Amino acid sequence: MGGGALTLTGGSSGSGDRGDRRRGMREIASFIALNRFGLGAAPGDEAHVAGDPRGWLQAQITPDPRYPLVYARRRSSADILHAIFSARQEGAEARAAAIRRAFRREYNPAMVARLRLMIASDTPFVDRMTLFWSNHFTLSTTRRVSAPAIPAYEREAIRPHIFGRFSDMLRAVISHPCMLIYLDNVASAGPNSPVGRRQIRRRGTAQTLNENLAREVLELHTLGVTGGYTQADIIALAKALSGWGHGGMDADEGETEGHGGFAFLPRYHEPGAKTVLGRRYEEAGVAEGMAILDDLARHPATAQHIATKLVRHFVADDPPAAAVAQIATVFRDSDGDLGAVSRALINLDAAWVDPLAKVKSPIDYVLSVHRASERIRATRADLFVPLQALGQLPFSAPSPQGWGDTAADWIAPESLMRRIEWARGFAATLPATRHPEPFLEAVIGPVASAETRTWVRRAPSHDAALALIFASPEFQRR
């Protein structure tokens, strides 16, 4: 099968064959809904989806797609960062201890809870979109000072906006302390700001501005690398974003508490008007940067960039131009309404043609194995060990570009062998009451090839049969 489109038609044109074809198409549509748009099928899921896969997905698009209260009520990023910033005043050792404590008490439990919720979720399209946008606005635990607050960042800046306005998500993300720390905006001062002038006097250097955040906003978050911006636009945006930081940064002004929330620091901000993409923005403090972000969110290049990424994720590694144009049009015409964009994605006919067009990333794969097995009480080791071995530990992307989204990023002989080895070990932990052939029907039945069915039927043991299902090309794809 190897990812090619399934043939649903046979040689006869009788009414019985037409009924079989319609039934087969419905089953494949359910498979796509559960795997392409969701996070994998669990036994019994098909019954909830059958008859109206697109409607099942559309029903998950709500104005307020927040996490369950048991997870949403975890400590805020501001509280987590406040504890770390406060410890910093006591010295490097105290800060390091506070970071370790925050990882132990906040990050690790939150990550396990997050992944467990996705395994047990009955709204997996919401979770997939959360993963997509978290990757688009990626953060990394390499910034240790803010890393323990990253799950809270996702709860606060990403999840509430996945079906809202893109401009609202962009504002929430770029003003979040975790993003400001990750992309070094806290180290940026306008050259003509009070802090910048002081740094120039003390260091003898004219470079006080850090362009990292501005560059990634333009290149990765909005316009895309071919979006038509220049180095002058990067510098102007960096100046507009100078002064965006967090509590405790401006100790010279008497602010020593170190609260973990967003703070606009006028002493770091470059004064004067800025021109970005040919438009002049008058000096307006924090509102100046927000206005630029709003205009970037509405730029046609942003619509094209976002549409390309979404179609690549939900249709094919090589996004069809017609599908990209359709999604970009909805993005522009709806003023970046991600609920409307999500509905348009579901209604893309191209997304429902080939049920095996996409290779599962490691997190897709590990979550879908756990969902199929109904292992909802997975431990940290159950989740983190395979994700690390398969190369996609959460919030550990090698660059601000995030994780790749094509088969070439995830499937090579060595990585495939690691998946198979893990699947073999995982299958050995499942109860003997899990019968392989009904299990196959529940999780990959509509797309299972005759070859896969034969291998599973001839497997020498129960464990081996389940491992073969998890290792099959049909299970590896979505």
C-alpha positions in Angstrom: 0.0 0.0 0.0 2.9 2.3 0.9 0.9 5.4 1.2 -0.7 5.3 -2.2 -4.4 6.1 -2.7 -6.7 3.1 -2.0 -8.7 1.7 -4.9 -12.3 1.6 -3.8 -13.9 0.3 -7.0 -14.2 -3.2 -8.3 -15.0 -4.7 -11.6 -18.7 -5.1 -11.2 -21.3 -2.4 -11.4 -24.1 -4.2 -9.6 -26.1 -2.5 -6.7 -24.4 -4.8 -4.2 -20.9 -3.6 -5.4 -22.1 0.0 -5.3 -23.2 -0.5 -1.7 -19.9 -2.1 -0.8 -18.1 0.8 -2.4 -20.1 3.4 -0.4 -19.6 1.5 2.8 -15.9 1.3 2.0 -15.6 5.0 1.3 -17.4 5.8 4.6 -15.1 3.6 6.5 -12.0 5.2 4.9 -13.4 8.6 5.6 -13.8 7.6 9.3 -10.2 6.4 9.3 -9.0 9.8 7.9 -11.1 11.7 10.4 -9.6 9.7 13.3 -6.0 9.6 12.1 -5.4 12.6 9.8 -7.5 15.1 11.7 -7.4 13.2 15.1 -4.7 11.4 16.9 -5.5 7.8 16.1 -8.3 5.4 16.5 -9.2 3.6 19.7 -11.5 0.5 19.7 -15.0 1.8 19.5 -14.1 5.2 18.0 -15.3 4.3 14.5 -18.9 4.0 15.9 -18.8 7.6 17.0 -17.5 8.9 13.7 -19.3 6.6 11.2 -22.0 8.2 9.1 -20.7 11.8 9.4 -16.9 12.0 9.8 -16.8 15.6 8.7 -19.6 16.5 11.0 -17.8 14.8 13.9 -14.8 17.1 13.3 -16.8 20.2 12.7 -18.6 19.7 16.1 -15.2 20.0 17.8 -14.7 23.6 16.6 -15.8 25.7 19.5 -15.1 29.3 20.5 -13.4 28.3 23.8 -11.5 25.0 23.3 -9.8 25.1 26.7 -8.3 22.1 28.5 -10.4 20.3 31.2 -10.2 22.1 34.5 -8.0 19.4 36.1 -5.3 20.6 33.7 -6.3 24.2 33.1 -6.0 25.0 36.8 -2.3 24.2 37.0 0.0 27.0 38.0 0.2 29.9 35.6 3.4 30.7 33.7 3.6 34.0 35.7 3.6 32.1 39.0 6.2 29.6 37.8 8.5 32.3 36.4 8.0 34.5 39.5 9.4 31.8 41.7 12.5 31.4 39.4 13.1 35.1 39.0 12.8 35.6 42.8 15.4 32.9 43.4 17.7 34.7 41.0 18.2 37.5 43.5 19.8 34.9 45.9 22.5 33.9 43.4 23.1 31.4 40.6 22.9 28.3 42.8 19.5 29.4 44.1 18.3 30.0 40.6 19.5 26.7 39.4 17.8 25.0 42.3 14.5 26.8 41.6 14.6 25.7 38.0 15.2 22.1 38.9 12.4 22.3 41.4 10.0 23.9 38.8 10.9 21.1 36.3 10.1 18.5 39.0 6.9 20.1 40.3 5.5 21.8 37.3 6.9 20.8 33.9 7.1 17.0 34.2 3.7 16.6 35.8 2.1 19.0 33.4 3.6 17.2 30.4 2.4 13.8 31.5 -1.1 15.3 32.2 -1.1 16.9 28.7 -0.2 13.7 26.9 -2.6 11.7 28.9 -5.4 14.1 28.1 -4.6 13.7 24.4 -4.6 9.9 24.7 -8.0 9.9 26.3 -9.5 12.9 24.4 -12.9 12.7 22.7 -12.0 15.9 20.9 -8.8 14.9 19.2 -9.1 17.5 16.4 -8.8 20.1 19.1 -5.6 18.4 20.3 -4.1 18.1 16.9 -4.7 21.8 16.2 -3.1 22.6 19.5 0.0 20.5 18.5 0.1 22.2 15.1 0.0 25.7 16.5 2.4 24.9 19.3 4.9 23.7 16.7 4.3 26.8 14.5 5.1 29.0 17.5 7.6 26.6 18.9 9.5 27.0 22.1 12.4 24.9 23.4 13.5 23.7 26.8 17.0 24.9 25.9 16.1 28.2 27.6 16.2 26.6 31.1 15.0 29.7 33.0 11.6 29.7 31.2 11.4 26.0 30.2 9.3 24.9 33.3 6.6 27.3 32.2 6.3 26.1 28.6 3.2 23.8 29.2 1.5 26.9 30.8 2.5 29.0 27.8 0.6 26.5 25.6 -2.4 26.6 27.8 -2.4 30.4 27.9 -1.3 31.6 24.5 -2.0 28.8 22.1 -5.0 26.6 23.1 -7.5 29.4 23.8 -7.0 30.8 20.3 -6.8 27.8 18.0 -10.3 28.5 16.6 -10.2 32.3 17.2 -8.4 35.1 15.4 -4.9 34.5 14.3 -4.0 38.0 15.3 -5.1 37.3 18.9 -2.9 34.2 19.0 0.0 36.2 17.5 -0.4 38.9 20.1 -0.6 36.4 23.0 2.4 34.4 21.8 4.8 37.3 21.0 4.0 39.1 24.3 4.4 35.9 26.4 7.5 35.9 28.6 8.4 32.4 27.5 8.7 33.6 23.8 10.4 36.8 24.8 13.0 34.8 26.7 13.4 32.1 24.1 14.1 34.5 21.2 16.2 36.9 23.3 14.0 39.9 23.3 14.8 40.4 26.9 18.3 41.1 25.8 17.2 43.8 23.4 17.4 47.5 23.9 16.8 50.3 21.3 20.2 52.0 20.6 18.6 55.4 21.4 16.7 54.2 24.5 18.1 55.1 28.0 19.3 51.5 28.5 20.7 51.3 25.0 22.7 54.6 25.3 24.1 53.4 28.7 25.2 50.1 27.2 26.9 51.9 24.3 28.8 54.1 26.8 29.8 51.1 29.0 30.6 48.5 26.3 31.8 50.7 23.5 29.5 49.0 21.0 26.7 50.3 18.9 24.8 47.0 18.9 22.2 46.9 21.6 19.3 45.6 19.5 18.6 41.9 19.3 16.8 41.0 16.1 16.0 37.3 16.8 12.3 37.8 17.7 11.6 40.2 14.9 13.3 37.9 12.3 11.3 34.9 13.4 8.1 36.8 13.6 8.5 37.7 9.9 10.2 34.6 8.6 8.4 31.8 10.6 5.3 33.2 12.3 3.7 35.4 9.7 5.0 36.3 6.2 7.3 33.3 5.5 10.8 33.3 4.1 9.5 34.5 0.7 7.1 37.1 2.1 8.9 40.1 0.7 10.3 41.6 3.9 13.9 43.1 4.1 16.6 43.4 6.7 15.4 47.0 7.2 12.0 45.6 8.1 13.6 43.2 10.6 15.4 46.1 12.3 12.4 48.3 12.4 10.3 45.5 14.0 13.0 44.8 16.5 13.0 48.4 17.5 9.2 48.4 17.8 9.4 45.3 20.1 12.3 46.6 22.2 11.0 47.0 25.7 8.8 44.0 25.6 9.9 41.9 28.5 8.8 40.6 31.9 8.7 41.7 35.5 11.9 42.3 37.3 14.0 43.4 34.3 14.1 47.1 35.2 15.8 46.9 38.6 17.2 50.4 38.2 13.7 51.7 38.4 13.0 50.0 41.7 11.2 47.0 40.2 12.9 44.1 42.0 10.0 41.7 42.6 10.5 39.8 39.4 6.9 39.0 38.6 6.6 36.5 35.8 4.1 38.3 33.6 4.6 40.5 30.6 6.0 44.0 31.2 6.6 46.9 28.8 9.8 48.6 29.8 10.0 52.2 28.4 13.7 52.5 29.3 14.5 49.7 26.8 12.2 51.0 24.0 13.6 52.7 20.9 11.9 56.1 20.6 10.5 57.5 17.4 8.4 56.2 14.5 9.2 52.9 12.7 8.5 51.8 9.1 7.7 48.2 8.5 6.8 46.9 5.0 6.4 50.5 3.8 3.9 51.5 6.5 4.9 54.2 9.1 4.0 53.5 12.7 4.2 56.5 15.1 5.7 56.1 18.5 3.1 54.5 20.7 4.9 52.3 23.2 3.5 48.8 23.4 0.6 49.7 21.2 3.1 50.3 18.3 4.3 46.7 18.3 0.8 45.4 18.7 -0.4 47.4 15.6 2.5 46.0 13.5 1.6 42.4 14.6 -2.1 43.0 13.7 -1.0 44.2 10.2 1.3 41.2 9.7 -1.5 38.9 10.7 -3.6 40.4 7.9 -0.9 40.4 5.2 -1.6 38.3 2.1 1.8 36.6 2.5 0.8 35.5 6.0 -2.3 33.9 4.6 -0.3 32.1 1.9 2.4 30.9 4.4 -0.1 29.6 7.0 -2.3 28.0 4.3 0.7 26.1 2.9 1.7 24.8 6.3 -1.9 23.7 7.1 -2.4 21.9 3.8 1.0 20.2 4.1 -0.1 19.0 7.5 -3.6 17.8 6.5 -3.3 16.8 2.8 0.2 16.0 1.6 3.9 16.7 2.0 3.8 18.5 -1.4 0.8 20.8 -0.8 -1.6 21.0 -3.8 -1.6 24.6 -5.1 -5.4 24.6 -5.5 -5.9 23.6 -1.9 -3.4 26.1 -0.6 -5.2 28.9 -2.6 -8.6 27.8 -1.2 -7.4 27.9 2.5 -5.5 31.2 1.9 -8.6 32.8 0.5 -10.6 31.7 3.6 -7.9 33.0 5.9 -7.9 36.4 4.1 -11.6 36.8 3.7 -12.4 35.8 7.3 -9.7 38.2 8.8 -7.7 35.2 10.1 -10.7 33.4 11.7 -9.0 30.1 12.5 -12.4 28.5 13.2 -13.4 29.3 9.6 -10.0 28.1 8.4 -10.4 24.8 10.3 -13.8 24.2 8.8 -12.4 24.9 5.3 -9.6 22.3 6.0 -12.2 19.7 6.9 -14.2 20.5 3.7 -11.1 20.2 1.5 -11.9 17.3 -0.8 -8.2 16.7 -1.3 -7.8 15.8 2.4 -10.2 12.8 1.9 -8.6 11.1 -1.1 -5.5 9.3 0.1 -5.9 7.9 3.7 -2.2 7.2 4.0 -0.7 10.3 2.5 1.1 11.5 5.6 3.7 9.7 7.8 3.1 10.0 11.5 5.6 12.0 13.4 6.9 10.3 16.6 4.4 12.1 18.8 1.6 11.1 16.4 2.9 7.5 16.5 3.3 7.2 20.3 0.0 8.9 21.0 -1.9 6.7 18.4 -0.4 3.5 19.8 -1.5 4.5 23.3 -5.0 5.5 22.1 -5.4 2.2 20.2 -4.4 0.3 23.3 -6.5 2.5 25.6 -3.5 3.0 27.8 -4.8 6.2 29.4 -2.8 6.0 32.6 0.6 6.1 30.8 3.5 7.1 33.0 6.2 9.6 32.3 8.6 6.8 31.2 5.9 5.3 29.0 5.7 8.6 27.1 9.0 10.4 27.3 11.3 7.4 26.7 9.9 6.5 23.3 9.6 10.1 22.3 13.2 10.7 23.1 14.3 7.5 21.4 12.3 8.4 18.3 13.6 12.0 18.2 10.7 14.2 19.2 10.8 14.9 22.9 8.2 17.6 23.4 9.4 21.2 23.2 12.8 20.2 22.0 12.8 21.2 18.4 16.3 22.0 17.2 15.5 25.5 16.1 12.7 28.1 16.2 11.5 26.6 12.9 9.9 23.7 14.9 9.6 20.1 13.9 9.5 19.1 10.2 6.2 17.9 8.7 7.2 15.5 5.9 8.1 11.9 5.5 11.7 12.8 4.9 11.9 14.4 8.4 10.8 11.2 10.2 11.3 8.0 8.1 14.8 6.6 7.5 15.9 3.0 8.0 17.3 3.6 11.5 14.4 5.6 12.8 12.0 3.1 11.4 13.8 0.3 13.2 13.5 2.2 16.4 9.8 2.5 16.0 9.5 -1.3 15.3 11.7 -2.1 18.3 9.6 0.1 20.6 6.3 -1.3 19.2 7.6 -4.8 19.9 8.3 -4.0 23.5 5.0 -2.1 24.0 3.0 -4.9 22.5 4.5 -7.3 25.1 2.9 -5.2 27.9 -0.6 -5.6 26.5 -3.0 -8.1 28.0 -3.6 -11.4 26.3 -7.3 -10.6 26.1 -6.5 -8.1 23.3 -7.2 -10.3 20.3 -5.1 -9.2 17.3 -7.6 -9.6 14.4 -10.5 -7.6 16.0 -7.9 -5.1 17.1 -6.6 -4.8 13.6 -10.1 -4.1 12.3 -10.7 -1.5 15.0 -7.5 0.6 14.3 -6.6 0.1 10.6 -9.3 -2.2 9.2 -10.5 0.1 6.4 -7.0 0.5 5.0 -5.3 -2.8 6.0 -3.8 -4.6 3.0 -4.1 -8.3 2.4 -0.4 -8.6 3.1 -0.7 -7.0 6.5 -3.7 -9.2 7.4 -1.7 -12.3 6.4 1.3 -11.3 8.5 -0.9 -10.7 11.5 -2.8 -13.9 11.1 0.4 -15.9 10.8 2.2 -14.2 13.7 3.8 -16.8 16.1 2.3 -15.1 19.2 -0.2 -12.7 20.4 2.5 -10.1 21.2 4.1 -10.5 17.8 0.7 -10.0 16.0 0.1 -6.7 17.9 3.6 -5.5 17.2 3.1 -6.2 13.5 -0.1 -4.1 13.5 1.8 -1.2 15.2 4.7 -1.6 12.8 2.6 -1.9 9.7 2.7 0.8 7.0 -1.0 1.4 7.5 -0.5 2.2 11.2 2.6 4.3 10.5 0.7 6.7 8.3 -2.3 9.0 8.6 
